[in-house]
Amino acid sequence: AHWAALFQQAGARYVVPVTKHHDGFLMWRSDVPNPHRDGWMADRDHVAELAAAVRDRGMRFGLYYSGGLDWTFNPPPIADLMSLITNVPDTPEYGEYAVAHVRELIARFSPSVLWNDIGWPGHLDPNDIIGEYYAAVPDGVVNDRFNMIAVAQGLLHADFNTPEYTTTAGARKWEVCRGIGRSFGYNRMEDETTFPTVDDNIWMLCDIVARGGNLLLNVGPTADGQIPMAQVVRLTALGWWLRIN
């Protein structure tokens, strides 16, 4: 509830939490447990709690899922772009696991945004799960990361592109995803020297919105759920500016 209040005060219109990142750990209470790690999910249903809090404050709710990487199926290291691609699990076991998760997330949360990351098992057609999503959430949107190459070639549908830490615009609707600082998760080494200034963030938001983009600004809470003060200050400042502008 505290997070949702802060996001609303920052002027956010939608919130997209991580349901599963590359480590495979689940942030919701799933009926599809990890076959390689016992109890590899949160004790609390963080996703459900945040969904309720966000929607209570009138914001839309989306979901991020790492469909292309899961280190409980294919462990790192990842040394370069090629090893990133080859690290995507492509077994029937993982395909069934990922599809079951996304189906469960759609059925349980009806997310306004389905934000997949890195890719999708190569033996599966992303159109199948995208079609199921649209059938369940007709006004929902999907990003380009089920297969960015196919999207760029016009062979796969996406509603918006996802430049990361860059404000390069394209012909398609676009959304910049980036951390407030240099990290997506909590990084205790970050300080004022690694964060953009308040003015830098406002100029960045203006630049993105003026050219038709959205900004998905990532926060990195500490282990006990606190959003660091340096991030809170920058979010609050954006909200103060947006109240007038």
C-alpha positions in Angstrom: 0.0 0.0 0.0 2.9 2.4 0.8 4.4 1.7 -2.7 1.1 2.3 -4.5 0.7 5.6 -2.7 4.2 6.7 -3.7 3.7 5.7 -7.3 0.4 7.6 -7.5 2.1 10.7 -5.9 4.8 10.4 -8.6 2.2 10.7 -11.3 2.4 7.1 -12.5 -0.5 5.8 -14.6 0.4 2.1 -14.4 2.6 -0.2 -12.4 4.4 -3.3 -13.7 6.0 -5.5 -11.0 8.4 -8.4 -11.7 6.6 -11.7 -11.2 9.6 -13.8 -12.1 13.1 -12.6 -13.0 16.0 -14.6 -14.5 16.7 -16.4 -11.2 13.3 -18.1 -11.6 12.0 -17.1 -8.2 8.3 -16.5 -8.1 6.9 -13.4 -6.5 3.3 -14.7 -6.4 1.8 -17.9 -4.8 1.7 -20.1 -7.9 -0.1 -23.4 -8.5 2.8 -24.3 -10.8 5.9 -24.8 -8.6 9.4 -24.9 -9.8 10.4 -28.6 -10.7 14.1 -28.0 -9.8 13.9 -25.9 -6.6 11.6 -26.8 -3.7 9.6 -23.8 -2.4 11.1 -21.4 -5.0 8.5 -18.7 -4.5 7.7 -16.0 -2.0 5.8 -16.8 1.2 3.6 -13.8 0.6 1.7 -13.2 -2.6 3.4 -9.9 -3.3 1.9 -9.6 -6.8 -1.7 -10.0 -5.5 -1.2 -7.5 -2.7 0.3 -4.9 -5.1 -2.4 -5.5 -7.7 -5.1 -4.7 -5.1 -3.2 -1.6 -3.8 -2.5 -0.2 -7.3 -6.0 -0.7 -8.6 -7.5 0.8 -5.4 -5.7 4.0 -6.3 -7.0 4.1 -9.9 -3.8 3.0 -11.7 -3.6 0.2 -14.2 -1.7 -2.9 -13.4 0.7 -4.8 -15.7 3.0 -7.8 -15.2 6.6 -8.5 -16.1 7.6 -12.2 -16.7 11.1 -13.4 -17.7 10.0 -15.9 -20.4 13.4 -16.1 -22.0 15.7 -16.8 -19.1 15.3 -19.0 -16.1 18.5 -20.1 -14.4 16.8 -23.0 -12.5 16.5 -24.6 -16.0 19.7 -23.2 -17.7 22.2 -21.7 -15.3 24.6 -18.9 -16.2 27.3 -17.7 -16.9 26.3 -15.4 -19.8 29.4 -14.0 -21.4 28.1 -12.3 -24.5 25.1 -11.8 -26.8 25.3 -15.3 -28.3 25.4 -17.0 -24.9 22.5 -14.9 -23.9 20.5 -16.3 -26.8 21.7 -19.9 -26.2 20.8 -19.7 -22.5 17.1 -19.5 -23.3 15.6 -22.9 -22.3 14.0 -24.6 -25.2 12.8 -27.9 -23.8 9.2 -29.0 -23.7 9.4 -29.0 -19.9 10.3 -25.4 -19.7 7.8 -24.4 -22.5 4.9 -26.0 -20.6 6.1 -24.4 -17.4 6.3 -20.8 -18.8 3.0 -21.1 -20.6 1.3 -22.4 -17.5 2.7 -19.5 -15.5 1.6 -16.8 -18.0 -1.9 -18.4 -18.3 -2.2 -18.4 -14.5 -1.1 -14.8 -14.3 -3.6 -13.7 -17.0 -6.4 -15.6 -15.3 -5.6 -14.4 -11.8 -4.7 -10.7 -12.5 -6.0 -9.7 -16.0 -3.0 -7.4 -16.5 -3.3 -4.3 -18.6 0.3 -4.9 -19.8 1.9 -8.3 -20.6 5.6 -7.4 -20.4 7.7 -10.4 -21.4 11.5 -10.3 -21.3 14.5 -11.7 -23.2 12.5 -14.0 -25.5 10.3 -17.1 -25.5 11.1 -20.8 -25.9 12.0 -21.3 -29.6 9.7 -24.3 -30.2 6.7 -22.3 -29.2 4.8 -19.7 -31.3 4.4 -16.5 -29.2 1.2 -15.8 -31.1 -0.6 -18.5 -29.2 -0.1 -17.0 -25.7 -0.5 -13.5 -27.1 -3.8 -14.6 -28.6 -4.9 -16.1 -25.3 -4.0 -12.9 -23.5 -6.0 -10.7 -25.9 -9.0 -13.0 -25.6 -8.9 -12.5 -21.8 -7.9 -8.8 -21.8 -9.2 -7.2 -25.1 -7.7 -3.8 -24.2 -4.4 -5.2 -23.0 -1.0 -4.5 -24.6 2.1 -6.7 -25.2 5.7 -5.6 -25.6 8.2 -6.6 -28.3 10.4 -9.0 -26.3 8.8 -12.3 -27.1 11.0 -12.1 -30.2 12.5 -8.6 -30.9 14.0 -9.7 -34.2 10.7 -11.1 -35.5 8.9 -7.9 -34.4 11.5 -5.7 -36.2 11.0 -7.8 -39.4 7.2 -7.5 -39.2 6.7 -11.2 -38.6 5.4 -10.9 -35.0 2.9 -8.5 -33.5 3.8 -6.1 -30.6 2.0 -3.1 -29.3 5.1 -1.2 -28.3 8.9 -1.3 -28.4 11.1 -1.2 -25.3 14.3 0.7 -25.6 16.4 0.3 -22.4 18.3 3.2 -20.9 17.9 5.1 -24.2 15.3 7.6 -25.5 15.6 6.5 -29.1 12.2 6.7 -30.7 10.8 4.5 -33.4 7.7 4.4 -35.7 5.9 2.1 -33.2 4.6 3.2 -29.8 7.5 2.9 -27.4 8.3 2.8 -23.7 11.7 3.5 -22.1 12.5 1.0 -19.3 15.3 1.9 -17.0 16.2 2.2 -13.3 16.1 5.5 -11.4 19.9 5.0 -11.1 22.2 2.5 -12.9 20.6 -0.6 -11.5 17.2 -2.3 -11.9 17.3 -4.0 -8.5 18.5 -2.6 -5.2 22.2 -1.7 -5.3 23.7 -0.6 -2.0 26.7 0.8 -3.8 24.6 3.5 -5.5 24.6 7.0 -4.1 23.9 10.6 -5.2 26.8 10.4 -7.7 25.1 7.6 -9.7 21.6 8.9 -9.7 20.4 11.5 -12.3 19.4 14.8 -10.7 15.8 15.8 -10.2 16.0 18.2 -13.1 17.6 15.4 -15.3 14.7 13.1 -14.6 12.1 15.8 -15.5 13.9 16.7 -18.7 14.1 13.0 -19.6 10.4 12.5 -19.0 9.6 15.6 -21.1 11.8 14.4 -23.9 10.2 10.9 -24.0 6.6 12.1 -23.7 7.0 14.9 -26.3 8.1 12.3 -28.8 5.2 9.9 -28.1 6.8 7.5 -25.6 6.1 6.3 -22.1 8.6 6.0 -19.2 8.7 2.8 -17.1 10.9 3.8 -14.2 12.2 1.0 -12.1 12.5 1.1 -8.3 14.8 -1.2 -6.3 13.5 -1.9 -2.8 15.7 -3.2 0.0 15.2 -6.7 1.4 12.7 -5.4 3.9 10.6 -3.6 1.3 11.9 0.0 1.7 12.3 2.1 -1.4 15.6 4.0 -0.9 15.2 7.7 0.0 17.2 8.8 -3.0 14.7 7.1 -5.3 11.7 8.4 -3.2 13.0 12.0 -3.6 13.2 11.7 -7.4 9.7 10.0 -7.7 8.2 12.7 -5.5 9.8 15.5 -7.4 8.3 14.1 -10.7 4.9 14.1 -9.1 5.2 17.7 -7.9 6.2 18.8 -11.4 3.4 16.9 -13.0 0.8 18.4 -10.7 1.4 21.8 -12.4 2.5 20.6 -15.9 
